[in-house]
Amino acid sequence: MQKLQIRKWSCGVLAVSCMLIYMSFAFVNPEPASTPAAETAAKPAMDEKAVLYENLELGALGLSRQAFDYALTGFHKLLDEGKIQKDNILSILDFSLPSGKKRLFVIDLASGELVFHTYAAHGKKSGSNVATEFSNKMNSNKSSLGFYVTGETYNGKHGTSLRLEGEEKGINDNALARGIVMHSASYVDESIIAQQGFIGRSQGCPALPANIYKEVIEKIKNGSCLFIYSPDKYYTSHSKILKA
């Protein structure tokens, strides 16, 4: 009888011990399994500007990332101020590139497409192959940097031409008075590049190739944003739009 009681007591102790051991494992918080969803959630979302820049392969085409970021900054500022009517188009002319390279980029922000990628001239007094000097002065024959809003078209000595209104005081606000417009030019042609390594130069206008200028002007006219960029220290330190 005593042996039977001892055996029952031993079995009871064993059962309690097993239960305690099970409970100790049951209440341990296991390491969460690493799932693709969890890993994705842990990563920060890619910047929208970076997505567009990469999707359009703008870097491979030569467009400066700095120019692209500045262009979007100014675009949104002008849009907020009600100065842009055509809010799906952004044009960037990157003067950090030599004139023998296609350096005008026209982007449809709504569809995420690069609509045009072509050549554009700079002023004859701004430099030969690369534009390095800029001016807002009358008769300077130099290009002006900064943000513009496109105006209406007219028929001038170069055919269909597009007026450009400079939005930066002291930097490009004399554009209309100087006659700085977008127009066609025979010297903006690949045959000229083949001869001398770079295209011809204007009196400060962003002149375009004759075979495409009408399509470009038609796309960007009447209230779209044009940004003419150079890594020029005076411009980047004085532009109020970039500082906003």
PASEBA-1860 file (N, C-alpha, C; in nm, 3 decimals):
! residues 244
1> MQKLQIRK> 0.083/-0.120/0.000/0.000/0.000/0.000/0.086/0.125/0.000 ~ 0.185/0.128/0.084/0.276/0.244/0.093/0.353/0.263/-0.037 ~ 0.394/0.147/-0.097/0.467/0.155/-0.224/0.378/0.214/-0.334 ~ 0.249/0.175/-0.328/0.154/0.225/-0.428/0.137/0.375/-0.415 ~ 0.127/0.425/-0.292/0.113/0.569/-0.268/0.236/0.646/-0.316 ~ 0.356/0.588/-0.287/0.481/0.652/-0.330/0.487/0.661/-0.482 ~ 0.440/0.549/-0.549/0.442/0.545/-0.695/0.348/0.650/-0.752 ~ 0.225/0.662/-0.689/0.130/0.763/-0.735/0.186/0.904/-0.717
9> WSCGVLAV> 0.252/0.925/-0.603/0.310/1.058/-0.574/0.419/1.092/-0.676 ~ 0.501/0.990/-0.710/0.609/1.012/-0.808/0.553/1.046/-0.945 ~ 0.445/0.975/-0.983/0.384/1.003/-1.113/0.325/1.142/-1.118 ~ 0.270/1.183/-1.004/0.211/1.318/-0.998/0.318/1.425/-1.012 ~ 0.428/1.407/-0.942/0.539/1.502/-0.950/0.592/1.510/-1.093 ~ 0.603/1.393/-1.158/0.654/1.388/-1.294/0.560/1.462/-1.390 ~ 0.429/1.442/-1.368/0.331/1.509/-1.456/0.336/1.660/-1.440 ~ 0.346/1.707/-1.316/0.356/1.851/-1.291/0.483/1.908/-1.353
17> SCMLIYMS> 0.594/1.835/-1.340/0.722/1.881/-1.395/0.714/1.894/-1.546 ~ 0.651/1.795/-1.611/0.638/1.799/-1.758/0.554/1.918/-1.801 ~ 0.446/1.942/-1.725/0.359/2.055/-1.760/0.432/2.187/-1.744 ~ 0.510/2.202/-1.640/0.586/2.325/-1.619/0.687/2.347/-1.732 ~ 0.753/2.239/-1.773/0.850/2.249/-1.881/0.779/2.291/-2.010 ~ 0.661/2.231/-2.040/0.586/2.264/-2.161/0.544/2.410/-2.161 ~ 0.495/2.455/-2.041/0.448/2.593/-2.032/0.563/2.693/-2.051 ~ 0.681/2.655/-2.000/0.796/2.746/-2.014/0.832/2.766/-2.160
25> FAFVNPEP> 0.818/2.661/-2.244/0.845/2.675/-2.387/0.731/2.745/-2.460 ~ 0.610/2.719/-2.414/0.492/2.776/-2.480/0.490/2.927/-2.470 ~ 0.541/2.984/-2.364/0.535/3.129/-2.342/0.660/3.203/-2.386 ~ 0.757/3.132/-2.446/0.874/3.199/-2.503/0.833/3.262/-2.635 ~ 0.865/3.392/-2.657/0.832/3.459/-2.783/0.932/3.419/-2.890 ~ 0.890/3.344/-2.988/0.984/3.304/-3.094/1.021/3.423/-3.180 ~ 1.138/3.415/-3.246/1.182/3.519/-3.338/1.084/3.523/-3.456 ~ 1.036/3.640/-3.494/0.944/3.647/-3.607/1.012/3.601/-3.736
33> ASTPAAET> 0.938/3.525/-3.813/0.993/3.476/-3.939/1.014/3.591/-4.035 ~ 1.125/3.587/-4.106/1.153/3.693/-4.202/1.080/3.662/-4.332 ~ 0.987/3.747/-4.367/0.908/3.727/-4.488/0.940/3.838/-4.586 ~ 0.920/3.813/-4.713/0.943/3.919/-4.812/0.861/4.043/-4.783 ~ 0.736/4.024/-4.735/0.650/4.139/-4.704/0.709/4.221/-4.591 ~ 0.759/4.149/-4.488/0.816/4.220/-4.374/0.942/4.296/-4.415 ~ 1.024/4.233/-4.500/1.146/4.298/-4.545/1.113/4.422/-4.628 ~ 1.009/4.412/-4.712/0.969/4.526/-4.795/0.920/4.641/-4.709
41> AAKPAMDE> 0.841/4.605/-4.606/0.787/4.709/-4.518/0.897/4.779/-4.441 ~ 1.005/4.705/-4.411/1.114/4.763/-4.334/1.196/4.862/-4.415 ~ 1.194/4.848/-4.549/1.273/4.936/-4.634/1.198/5.066/-4.660 ~ 1.266/5.181/-4.657/1.198/5.307/-4.687/1.155/5.311/-4.833 ~ 1.041/5.374/-4.859/0.992/5.387/-4.996/1.089/5.471/-5.077 ~ 1.114/5.432/-5.201/1.205/5.507/-5.286/1.144/5.642/-5.320 ~ 1.224/5.746/-5.315/1.180/5.880/-5.347/1.119/5.885/-5.486 ~ 1.005/5.956/-5.498/0.935/5.960/-5.627/1.023/6.019/-5.736
49> KAVLYENL> 1.103/6.119/-5.701/1.193/6.179/-5.800/1.293/6.075/-5.851 ~ 1.345/5.996/-5.757/1.444/5.894/-5.795/1.381/5.789/-5.885 ~ 1.255/5.754/-5.858/1.186/5.654/-5.939/1.173/5.702/-6.082 ~ 1.127/5.827/-6.100/1.111/5.882/-6.235/1.245/5.893/-6.306 ~ 1.345/5.941/-6.235/1.479/5.957/-6.292/1.534/5.822/-6.340 ~ 1.514/5.718/-6.260/1.565/5.586/-6.294/1.481/5.519/-6.402 ~ 1.349/5.532/-6.392/1.262/5.467/-6.490/1.284/5.520/-6.631 ~ 1.312/5.649/-6.642/1.335/5.709/-6.773/1.482/5.699/-6.815
57> ELGALGLS> 1.565/5.642/-6.728/1.708/5.625/-6.756/1.773/5.757/-6.794 ~ 1.736/5.862/-6.723/1.785/5.996/-6.755/1.934/6.010/-6.728 ~ 1.982/5.941/-6.628/2.125/5.945/-6.598/2.206/5.888/-6.714 ~ 2.160/5.776/-6.769/2.229/5.714/-6.882/2.227/5.804/-7.005 ~ 2.125/5.889/-7.015/2.114/5.981/-7.128/2.195/6.109/-7.106 ~ 2.250/6.123/-6.986/2.338/6.236/-6.959/2.280/6.346/-6.872 ~ 2.150/6.340/-6.840/2.090/6.446/-6.759/2.143/6.442/-6.617 ~ 2.195/6.555/-6.571/2.246/6.566/-6.435/2.134/6.542/-6.335
65> RQAFDYAL> 2.161/6.462/-6.232/2.061/6.438/-6.127/2.032/6.567/-6.052 ~ 2.134/6.651/-6.037/2.114/6.779/-5.971/2.020/6.867/-6.051 ~ 2.038/6.868/-6.182/1.950/6.946/-6.269/1.807/6.896/-6.258 ~ 1.788/6.767/-6.254/1.655/6.706/-6.244/1.588/6.743/-6.111 ~ 1.663/6.731/-6.002/1.607/6.764/-5.870/1.572/6.912/-5.860 ~ 1.661/6.998/-5.907/1.633/7.142/-5.907/1.508/7.173/-5.991 ~ 1.499/7.107/-6.107/1.386/7.134/-6.197/1.253/7.101/-6.129 ~ 1.246/6.989/-6.059/1.122/6.953/-5.992/1.092/7.046/-5.876
73> TGFHKLLD> 1.196/7.092/-5.806/1.177/7.188/-5.697/1.113/7.316/-5.749 ~ 1.170/7.371/-5.854/1.117/7.494/-5.911/0.980/7.475/-5.974 ~ 0.962/7.363/-6.040/0.832/7.332/-6.101/0.721/7.337/-5.997 ~ 0.741/7.271/-5.884/0.637/7.268/-5.781/0.615/7.406/-5.719 ~ 0.720/7.484/-5.706/0.704/7.618/-5.651/0.620/7.705/-5.747 ~ 0.654/7.703/-5.874/0.580/7.781/-5.972/0.436/7.732/-5.985 ~ 0.418/7.603/-5.971/0.283/7.545/-5.977/0.200/7.594/-5.858 ~ 0.260/7.593/-5.740/0.191/7.640/-5.619/0.154/7.787/-5.629
81> EGKIQKDN> 0.236/7.863/-5.700/0.211/8.007/-5.715/0.113/8.037/-5.829 ~ 0.065/7.933/-5.897/-0.032/7.950/-6.002/0.025/8.002/-6.133 ~ 0.156/7.990/-6.151/0.220/8.042/-6.271/0.225/7.942/-6.386 ~ 0.201/7.815/-6.354/0.206/7.711/-6.456/0.064/7.664/-6.487 ~ 0.029/7.667/-6.614/-0.102/7.618/-6.656/-0.094/7.475/-6.710 ~ 0.014/7.445/-6.777/0.033/7.311/-6.834/0.115/7.230/-6.735 ~ 0.045/7.168/-6.639/0.114/7.109/-6.523/0.164/6.967/-6.544 ~ 0.154/6.916/-6.665/0.206/6.781/-6.690/0.339/6.780/-6.763
89> ILSILDFS> 0.384/6.899/-6.808/0.506/6.906/-6.889/0.618/6.980/-6.816 ~ 0.735/6.918/-6.813/0.855/6.979/-6.755/0.969/6.964/-6.857 ~ 1.028/7.077/-6.895/1.141/7.075/-6.989/1.268/7.115/-6.916 ~ 1.376/7.043/-6.940/1.504/7.070/-6.876/1.612/7.080/-6.983 ~ 1.681/7.193/-6.986/1.795/7.211/-7.077/1.921/7.211/-6.990 ~ 2.001/7.108/-7.004/2.115/7.085/-6.916/2.244/7.135/-6.981 ~ 2.285/7.257/-6.943/2.406/7.316/-6.998/2.534/7.262/-6.933 ~ 2.522/7.165/-6.845/2.644/7.098/-6.798/2.695/7.003/-6.907
97> LPSGKKRL> 2.610/6.974/-7.005/2.648/6.891/-7.118/2.700/6.977/-7.232 ~ 2.795/6.927/-7.311/2.842/7.003/-7.428/2.734/7.008/-7.535 ~ 2.745/7.105/-7.625/2.639/7.124/-7.724/2.633/7.012/-7.828 ~ 2.737/6.933/-7.835/2.735/6.819/-7.926/2.655/6.702/-7.874 ~ 2.600/6.716/-7.754/2.515/6.613/-7.694/2.370/6.661/-7.690 ~ 2.279/6.566/-7.698/2.138/6.601/-7.682/2.115/6.639/-7.537 ~ 2.076/6.763/-7.514/2.068/6.811/-7.375/1.937/6.878/-7.339 ~ 1.839/6.873/-7.429/1.704/6.918/-7.395/1.617/6.796/-7.370
105> FVIDLASG> 1.557/6.792/-7.252/1.472/6.680/-7.211/1.331/6.734/-7.185 ~ 1.233/6.683/-7.256/1.094/6.723/-7.234/1.021/6.601/-7.175 ~ 0.973/6.617/-7.052/0.915/6.506/-6.977/0.767/6.528/-6.954 ~ 0.688/6.425/-6.981/0.546/6.427/-6.947/0.532/6.364/-6.808 ~ 0.509/6.447/-6.708/0.504/6.399/-6.570/0.381/6.313/-6.544 ~ 0.275/6.336/-6.618/0.152/6.260/-6.597/0.166/6.116/-6.646 ~ 0.227/6.099/-6.762/0.243/5.964/-6.817/0.376/5.900/-6.781 ~ 0.469/5.982/-6.729/0.601/5.930/-6.695/0.682/5.897/-6.819
113> ELVFHTYA> 0.670/5.979/-6.924/0.741/5.954/-7.049/0.839/6.066/-7.080 ~ 0.947/6.028/-7.144/1.040/6.125/-7.201/0.991/6.151/-7.344 ~ 0.928/6.266/-7.364/0.861/6.293/-7.492/0.962/6.334/-7.600 ~ 1.057/6.422/-7.562/1.160/6.466/-7.656/1.296/6.467/-7.588 ~ 1.397/6.432/-7.665/1.535/6.439/-7.620/1.617/6.484/-7.740 ~ 1.660/6.609/-7.740/1.720/6.664/-7.861/1.828/6.768/-7.829 ~ 1.885/6.825/-7.934/1.991/6.926/-7.921/1.929/7.063/-7.893 ~ 2.007/7.150/-7.833/1.966/7.290/-7.813/2.091/7.376/-7.802
121> AHGKKSGS> 2.084/7.493/-7.865/2.200/7.583/-7.870/2.208/7.672/-7.747 ~ 2.329/7.726/-7.724/2.346/7.831/-7.623/2.403/7.957/-7.691 ~ 2.409/8.066/-7.618/2.456/8.192/-7.673/2.603/8.189/-7.714 ~ 2.634/8.263/-7.819/2.771/8.263/-7.873/2.875/8.318/-7.776 ~ 2.832/8.405/-7.683/2.924/8.459/-7.584/2.926/8.378/-7.454 ~ 2.850/8.270/-7.452/2.848/8.184/-7.333/2.957/8.078/-7.335 ~ 3.018/8.057/-7.451/3.122/7.956/-7.464/3.111/7.888/-7.599 ~ 3.211/7.811/-7.634/3.208/7.743/-7.764/3.131/7.611/-7.755
129> NVATEFSN> 3.193/7.509/-7.699/3.128/7.378/-7.689/3.041/7.367/-7.564 ~ 3.090/7.420/-7.454/3.017/7.415/-7.327/2.985/7.557/-7.283 ~ 2.862/7.579/-7.239/2.820/7.711/-7.190/2.870/7.730/-7.047 ~ 2.950/7.834/-7.028/3.007/7.859/-6.895/2.983/8.001/-6.845 ~ 2.938/8.090/-6.934/2.913/8.229/-6.893/2.770/8.266/-6.929 ~ 2.704/8.336/-6.836/2.562/8.364/-6.852/2.532/8.510/-6.816 ~ 2.424/8.562/-6.875/2.392/8.702/-6.851/2.243/8.727/-6.870 ~ 2.195/8.831/-6.801/2.057/8.877/-6.814/2.053/9.012/-6.886
137> KMNSNKSS> 2.170/9.057/-6.935/2.181/9.191/-6.992/2.144/9.194/-7.140 ~ 2.095/9.309/-7.182/2.060/9.330/-7.322/2.186/9.319/-7.408 ~ 2.170/9.260/-7.526/2.277/9.250/-7.626/2.403/9.179/-7.576 ~ 2.389/9.097/-7.475/2.505/9.024/-7.423/2.540/8.902/-7.508 ~ 2.443/8.855/-7.587/2.461/8.733/-7.666/2.497/8.611/-7.580 ~ 2.450/8.616/-7.454/2.473/8.505/-7.362/2.339/8.444/-7.321 ~ 2.345/8.318/-7.288/2.226/8.249/-7.237/2.198/8.291/-7.094 ~ 2.073/8.275/-7.053/2.034/8.302/-6.914/1.984/8.172/-6.852
145> LGFYVTGE> 2.030/8.146/-6.732/1.989/8.024/-6.662/1.854/8.044/-6.592 ~ 1.807/7.937/-6.530/1.692/7.949/-6.441/1.560/7.901/-6.499 ~ 1.453/7.941/-6.429/1.319/7.893/-6.460/1.243/7.991/-6.549 ~ 1.176/7.933/-6.648/1.093/8.009/-6.741/0.954/7.946/-6.746 ~ 0.857/8.027/-6.782/0.724/7.976/-6.817/0.703/8.007/-6.964 ~ 0.667/7.906/-7.040/0.649/7.926/-7.183/0.525/8.009/-7.213 ~ 0.535/8.090/-7.317/0.422/8.175/-7.356/0.358/8.127/-7.485 ~ 0.310/8.224/-7.563/0.245/8.190/-7.689/0.348/8.186/-7.801
153> TYNGKHGT> 0.306/8.137/-7.915/0.393/8.132/-8.031/0.364/8.250/-8.124 ~ 0.460/8.277/-8.211/0.441/8.379/-8.315/0.526/8.338/-8.435 ~ 0.501/8.397/-8.547/0.577/8.367/-8.667/0.684/8.473/-8.688 ~ 0.810/8.437/-8.664/0.922/8.530/-8.676/1.013/8.495/-8.791 ~ 1.132/8.553/-8.791/1.227/8.529/-8.901/1.277/8.385/-8.905 ~ 1.261/8.313/-8.791/1.300/8.172/-8.786/1.177/8.081/-8.796 ~ 1.066/8.136/-8.841/0.943/8.057/-8.848/0.871/8.059/-8.713 ~ 0.802/7.952/-8.682/0.730/7.943/-8.555/0.828/7.957/-8.439
161> SLRLEGEE> 0.802/8.051/-8.350/0.891/8.077/-8.236/0.808/8.084/-8.108 ~ 0.871/8.051/-7.998/0.801/8.043/-7.870/0.859/8.143/-7.771 ~ 0.774/8.232/-7.721/0.819/8.329/-7.621/0.843/8.261/-7.487 ~ 0.945/8.310/-7.416/0.983/8.255/-7.285/0.985/8.368/-7.182 ~ 0.912/8.349/-7.075/0.908/8.450/-6.970/0.995/8.407/-6.852 ~ 1.103/8.480/-6.828/1.192/8.447/-6.717/1.129/8.478/-6.583 ~ 1.138/8.384/-6.491/1.072/8.396/-6.361/1.168/8.435/-6.249 ~ 1.295/8.463/-6.282/1.392/8.490/-6.176/1.452/8.630/-6.194
169> KGINDNAL> 1.416/8.717/-6.101/1.458/8.856/-6.108/1.611/8.867/-6.101 ~ 1.666/8.945/-6.196/1.810/8.965/-6.201/1.887/8.852/-6.264 ~ 1.817/8.744/-6.296/1.883/8.626/-6.354/1.837/8.602/-6.497 ~ 1.704/8.606/-6.518/1.653/8.583/-6.653/1.526/8.663/-6.684 ~ 1.492/8.760/-6.599/1.366/8.832/-6.617/1.368/8.932/-6.733 ~ 1.481/8.946/-6.800/1.487/9.030/-6.920/1.469/8.949/-7.049 ~ 1.430/8.823/-7.034/1.421/8.735/-7.151/1.330/8.791/-7.260 ~ 1.212/8.837/-7.223/1.119/8.889/-7.323/1.175/9.014/-7.390
177> ARGIVMHS> 1.233/9.103/-7.310/1.290/9.227/-7.364/1.410/9.198/-7.454 ~ 1.485/9.095/-7.423/1.602/9.057/-7.502/1.564/8.979/-7.628 ~ 1.439/8.935/-7.636/1.397/8.852/-7.749/1.447/8.710/-7.738 ~ 1.464/8.661/-7.616/1.508/8.523/-7.595/1.388/8.431/-7.615 ~ 1.390/8.356/-7.725/1.279/8.268/-7.760/1.333/8.133/-7.805 ~ 1.243/8.037/-7.814/1.280/7.907/-7.868/1.241/7.905/-8.016 ~ 1.338/7.873/-8.103/1.311/7.876/-8.246/1.398/7.773/-8.318 ~ 1.377/7.763/-8.445/1.456/7.672/-8.528/1.587/7.737/-8.571
185> ASYVDESI> 1.690/7.654/-8.593/1.818/7.707/-8.644/1.887/7.598/-8.725 ~ 1.935/7.636/-8.842/2.002/7.540/-8.929/2.135/7.494/-8.871 ~ 2.193/7.575/-8.782/2.322/7.539/-8.723/2.309/7.440/-8.606 ~ 2.185/7.407/-8.570/2.164/7.304/-8.468/2.134/7.173/-8.542 ~ 2.240/7.108/-8.585/2.225/6.992/-8.671/2.344/6.897/-8.653 ~ 2.317/6.769/-8.666/2.423/6.669/-8.647/2.534/6.682/-8.752 ~ 2.502/6.734/-8.869/2.606/6.753/-8.971/2.709/6.856/-8.925 ~ 2.664/6.955/-8.849/2.756/7.057/-8.794/2.846/6.993/-8.688
193> IAQQGFIG> 2.786/6.904/-8.609/2.865/6.832/-8.507/2.972/6.748/-8.573 ~ 2.936/6.683/-8.684/3.032/6.599/-8.756/3.150/6.680/-8.808 ~ 3.124/6.807/-8.843/3.229/6.893/-8.899/3.321/6.951/-8.792 ~ 3.261/7.001/-8.681/3.343/7.074/-8.583/3.334/7.021/-8.439 ~ 3.249/6.921/-8.418/3.241/6.860/-8.285/3.133/6.918/-8.196 ~ 3.074/7.029/-8.239/2.967/7.091/-8.160/2.878/7.173/-8.254 ~ 2.757/7.204/-8.208/2.664/7.278/-8.292/2.697/7.427/-8.290 ~ 2.630/7.501/-8.378/2.648/7.645/-8.378/2.582/7.710/-8.258
201> RSQGCPAL> 2.600/7.841/-8.246/2.550/7.913/-8.128/2.456/8.025/-8.169 ~ 2.374/8.065/-8.073/2.271/8.165/-8.097/2.310/8.299/-8.034 ~ 2.214/8.391/-8.031/2.235/8.517/-7.960/2.184/8.510/-7.816 ~ 2.168/8.388/-7.770/2.120/8.365/-7.634/1.997/8.277/-7.629 ~ 1.939/8.250/-7.745/1.817/8.168/-7.753/1.849/8.018/-7.746 ~ 1.760/7.940/-7.685/1.774/7.794/-7.689/1.719/7.741/-7.821 ~ 1.795/7.759/-7.928/1.752/7.720/-8.063/1.754/7.568/-8.079 ~ 1.661/7.518/-8.161/1.641/7.375/-8.177/1.663/7.330/-8.321
209> PANIYKEV> 1.678/7.198/-8.343/1.693/7.146/-8.479/1.568/7.174/-8.562 ~ 1.590/7.199/-8.690/1.479/7.234/-8.779/1.380/7.119/-8.798 ~ 1.429/6.996/-8.784/1.341/6.881/-8.811/1.249/6.843/-8.696 ~ 1.262/6.912/-8.582/1.181/6.873/-8.467/1.125/6.991/-8.388 ~ 1.168/7.111/-8.419/1.134/7.226/-8.335/0.984/7.251/-8.326 ~ 0.910/7.230/-8.436/0.766/7.256/-8.433/0.694/7.164/-8.334 ~ 0.733/7.036/-8.333/0.670/6.940/-8.241/0.701/6.975/-8.095 ~ 0.825/7.013/-8.070/0.865/7.050/-7.934/0.788/7.173/-7.888
217> IEKIKNGS> 0.786/7.276/-7.970/0.718/7.401/-7.934/0.569/7.377/-7.913 ~ 0.509/7.298/-7.999/0.366/7.268/-7.986/0.337/7.198/-7.853 ~ 0.428/7.114/-7.810/0.409/7.037/-7.686/0.423/7.124/-7.561 ~ 0.516/7.217/-7.563/0.548/7.288/-7.438/0.490/7.429/-7.430 ~ 0.428/7.478/-7.536/0.379/7.617/-7.538/0.267/7.641/-7.437 ~ 0.241/7.768/-7.410/0.124/7.810/-7.330/0.125/7.760/-7.186 ~ 0.229/7.798/-7.113/0.224/7.779/-6.968/0.289/7.658/-6.909 ~ 0.392/7.604/-6.974/0.467/7.494/-6.912/0.599/7.548/-6.855
225> CLFIYSPD> 0.665/7.465/-6.778/0.789/7.505/-6.710/0.912/7.460/-6.790 ~ 1.003/7.554/-6.811/1.133/7.525/-6.871/1.241/7.564/-6.772 ~ 1.333/7.473/-6.745/1.445/7.502/-6.655/1.576/7.486/-6.732 ~ 1.653/7.594/-6.736/1.785/7.591/-6.800/1.890/7.584/-6.689 ~ 1.967/7.476/-6.688/2.057/7.445/-6.577/2.204/7.452/-6.617 ~ 2.283/7.495/-6.521/2.429/7.482/-6.525/2.475/7.476/-6.379 ~ 2.583/7.405/-6.349/2.634/7.404/-6.212/2.710/7.534/-6.184 ~ 2.646/7.645/-6.214/2.705/7.778/-6.200/2.684/7.827/-6.057
233> KYYTSHSK> 2.792/7.858/-5.987/2.783/7.891/-5.845/2.704/8.019/-5.820 ~ 2.718/8.116/-5.908/2.642/8.240/-5.889/2.492/8.211/-5.896 ~ 2.452/8.133/-5.996/2.309/8.104/-6.010/2.257/8.026/-5.890 ~ 2.324/7.917/-5.855/2.272/7.832/-5.747/2.269/7.904/-5.613 ~ 2.356/8.005/-5.595/2.357/8.078/-5.467/2.262/8.198/-5.466 ~ 2.214/8.240/-5.585/2.128/8.358/-5.593/1.983/8.328/-5.632 ~ 1.956/8.207/-5.678/1.820/8.174/-5.719/1.728/8.162/-5.598 ~ 1.628/8.248/-5.592/1.530/8.243/-5.483/1.437/8.124/-5.498
241> ILKA> 1.417/8.080/-5.619/1.330/7.965/-5.641/1.394/7.839/-5.582 ~ 1.523/7.823/-5.601/1.590/7.705/-5.548/1.601/7.708/-5.396 ~ 1.603/7.828/-5.340/1.614/7.841/-5.194/1.482/7.825/-5.123 ~ 1.372/7.829/-5.198/1.239/7.825/-5.136/1.210/7.689/-5.077
END
